[in-house]
Amino acid sequence: QVQLVESGGGLVQPGGSLRLSCAASGFTFSNYGMRWYRQAPGKERELVASISGTGGIRNYANSVKGRFAISRDNAKSTMYLQMASLKPEDTAVYYCHAVVGTVYYWGKGTLVTVSS
């Protein structure tokens, strides 16, 4: 079955960097676009970045543009989010997302806390 497992979250100081990973299984990873979402307490879930199946098309929310970079390694069935120049407002649970067939899949999330 399809599984998405995020990792790499943690506590980081403002201005710091962190790399999140999403390990995927149960589907042909390279055939599907992938997305990172995040959700802070009391706020709606927000699309952070997306990447096409081959990695050729990348899009970012304006709030993270220039600071975050989405990538993928199809040989490892893994998607990444490299986060730099982190701000307290980046604090959220970050979720991996995919649509496989007609079904929406989510990981359980990894918490990123940006605080001094």
Secondary structure, DSSP 8 states (H G I E B T S, - for coil): --EEEEE--EEE-TT--EEEEEEEESS-GGGS-EEEEEE-TTS--EEEEEE-TTS--EEE-TTTTTTEEEEEETTTTEEEEEE-S--GGG-EEEEEEEEETTEEEE---EEEEE--
